[in-house]
Amino acid sequence: MESIIEDYREYQTIIRGYTPKVVKATWRELKKLAQYLENLSINFQNVQLVHLENYCIERTESKSLGYRNVIISQLRSFFNYLVQQEFRLENPARHLRYTNLDLYQSLPEIASIEEIQDCLKELKRQIDSCLSRRQFDPIRKRNLALFALLYASGIRAGEAANLQIRDILWEEQVLIIREGKGRKERRVPVVNEILELLQIYLATRNDLEPNAPLFLTWRKEAMDNNLIGATFRKYHEMWEKSLRPHQLRHICASHLYQQGGNIVQIKDWLGHKRLTTTLHYTRIQNPEIEATLESHPINEMSCSSKPKLEIVNVSSQNKPLRRKYTMTPIAEPLTGKLAEQIQEFLRTAEGMKKYSKGTLKEFRFSLTRFAVGCPHCLEKGIEVLRAVDIIRWLSARRQAGISPCTIDKNLSHLRSFMAYAIDRGWRTENPMEALKMVPKQPKEQTYLTEEEMLRILSAPDRSTNQGFTDFITLLVLYATGLRVGELSALNIEDVDLKEGWIHVREGKSGDRQTAIPKAAIGDLKKYVGLYRKAKSGPFLLNQKGTRIKPWTITRRIRKYSEAAHIEKPVSPHTIRHTFTAHLIQRGGRVEVIAKALGHKSLKETTPYAHADFEDIRKAVSLLRRNIPPVSGEKKHE
């Protein structure tokens, strides 16, 4: 295996022309893979998919998901090379699935403008305090110039380490980045204040040759990426917020966008290949979302402190919140070959982070029900499954009263499991190819009018602790459009009442920030100050003092909708629809509202868009001026 790795190293260097950094990283990874396979008495010629999956899971434990995707890319390329060189007949790594980083990508920690200014003042103060110790003067001035340059130019730490004096065009106020990420060269504009700090630093040096490194160490050697990171770590105790070099790049882009910068110009300035990479920064205190929520109806509503409506006990009248399935629950764990294959699929999916926790839970439920409904497959495994067995199971689900939407979801889960079985070699053909999901007719989404929403908000008795908590629950749902699961998982530290933003963590589409309408901030401050009296922990509590559950929120909303005599079915998601419909009716842009809702595309937001009938009537009336009168003169209204 050693000779194969060395041959592949030459192939990457000479034939593919990869950078030395990429070649070295791949060489190190393949060395670790070879050691892992030797412990299992396996070589590159007979390794299987399951071995590569286990290696990726063990190798990237407690590592970032992006690092796992890099390893998968390296393995795919390497085994593709083995197939080309006829060391293998097929590439087992092609079945390794990349992790969707959008589901797990968290928002970068962003420092405020005041915090950045405090860091710069601290660096300047250290320069002034060490005037009597001249030996530290060059290093202090270098650190100030380096910090300011990284923040004001948005360049990467590695790009700053590779800068040379000739790369600064003083008259044009431009930096030349040579061989940045992806071997791309670009020009970065720099403000005059940064050039002044660089001149102050360079005045402490004697070697000002054009090819000399811009930033030097104490030993007059060029700085590297790791040394820049170590330099920043020395200041963590002095700064109020610890900052990393790459974090300054995030802060720079976010501040520029929040102050009106064009997203396409920011993309080219940062050197991003795709616009989607730059759009990640638009989820941080997006000024468009803040401006859109200024027209929120909550800013004009006035809710009474004590309800005039009679609260009706509807627990016995309402239908249960959850469907009562006629299928008997599974009393004990399943045993059999199919059960083992299902467990292997779920273990791999969880280890490789293919799906979220909620999706994995749904997979387990669907596949377990399938195993129960197909006894002979449970014993002999997925190899004996036929298309007629799937049809009989789906028919049994339909006769048990399961909704078509749930059956379609079960079919989708089974389709994914079948694809994995083919990748693992458990089957050669896919019986799911002949089965198609029935296209669903889009349902008309229910939403409330502004008058109905005001009646629900006025229903809780805000003079009591429980009533005010319920009011805050309704207020947050309507004012921000959060999902019920996002509201249940919300923590106090995620609500920034000073700036007016809510940080949604691990939502359905990843992390995002959404603005709070100004009229709602006063009630939220009162709730946090008088009722929660905590700086961290769950934002909403139940009567037992623990985090509130989504179904508890649903039950309370249904209670107050009945009390307000709302004839429509009301749920937390109905209020989310209402939030969207009201903003669109007041002129909000759909693409901005989609960002506030956490939608990946406008296709998800379109079903939420509703126009009021009277608004449609007014729009249609504009056509009257284009139609000539049948007789006489046209009347002007």
Number of C-alpha atoms within 10 A of each C-alpha: 15 10 8 13 17 14 12 20 21 13 15 20 16 10 10 10 11 16 12 12 9 12 17 15 12 22 18 11 14 23 14 13 18 17 14 17 17 13 9 11 9 15 16 16 15 9 17 16 17 16 16 20 20 14 16 20 18 13 17 17 13 8 11 11 19 16 12 20 20 13 20 22 17 19 23 17 15 21 20 20 16 18 14 13 10 11 15 17 12 14 20 21 23 16 17 19 15 17 18 15 15 13 17 21 17 16 19 15 13 20 19 13 11 9 14 21 12 15 21 17 13 16 21 16 12 15 20 12 10 13 11 9 9 10 11 14 18 19 18 19 23 21 20 22 25 23 20 23 21 22 22 19 22 25 23 21 22 17 17 24 20 19 21 21 16 16 18 20 15 14 7 9 14 18 21 18 23 16 12 17 14 11 11 11 13 15 16 18 14 19 12 13 12 21 19 13 18 21 13 15 22 19 12 13 11 7 11 14 11 12 12 15 21 24 25 17 14 11 6 11 11 17 19 17 15 11 14 21 15 12 13 16 15 11 16 13 9 12 16 13 17 15 20 16 24 17 19 26 20 21 25 23 24 25 19 15 21 16 10 10 13 11 17 13 11 20 18 16 17 20 22 15 13 11 13 10 10 20 15 19 23 19 20 24 23 22 18 19 23 19 14 21 23 17 18 24 19 21 14 9 14 11 17 15 17 14 20 14 16 12 17 14 12 14 11 7 8 12 9 10 12 7 10 9 11 11 12 6 8 10 6 6 7 14 11 15 16 24 22 14 17 20 15 13 20 20 14 17 18 15 17 23 21 18 18 15 11 9 12 18 12 14 23 16 13 19 21 19 17 22 22 15 18 16 13 16 21 23 15 14 19 21 16 12 17 13 13 10 17 19 12 13 17 20 13 14 22 14 11 12 13 18 12 15 13 13 18 17 15 20 21 17 19 18 17 13 19 20 16 17 20 15 17 16 13 14 17 11 13 15 16 17 9 7 12 10 12 10 8 9 6 7 7 9 13 17 24 21 12 14 10 17 22 18 22 26 27 22 26 31 21 19 11 12 13 16 17 19 21 22 24 20 21 22 19 18 21 25 23 24 25 25 19 21 16 18 24 21 20 22 20 18 15 18 20 14 19 8 11 16 21 23 23 24 20 17 19 18 15 18 21 25 23 26 27 24 22 16 17 18 18 10 14 18 13 13 19 17 12 11 13 17 10 13 12 11 16 20 22 24 16 14 8 7 9 11 17 20 16 16 16 13 22 16 17 17 23 22 21 27 23 22 21 24 15 16 9 13 12 19 21 26 19 19 26 22 22 26 27 27 24 23 21 21 15 13 10 21 14 19 15 17 24 20 21 24 21 23 16 14 11 14 10 12 19 13 15 22 16 19 13 12 9 9 11 10 10 10 10 10 10 9 9 10 10 7 8 10 11 7 6 7 8 12 6 5 3
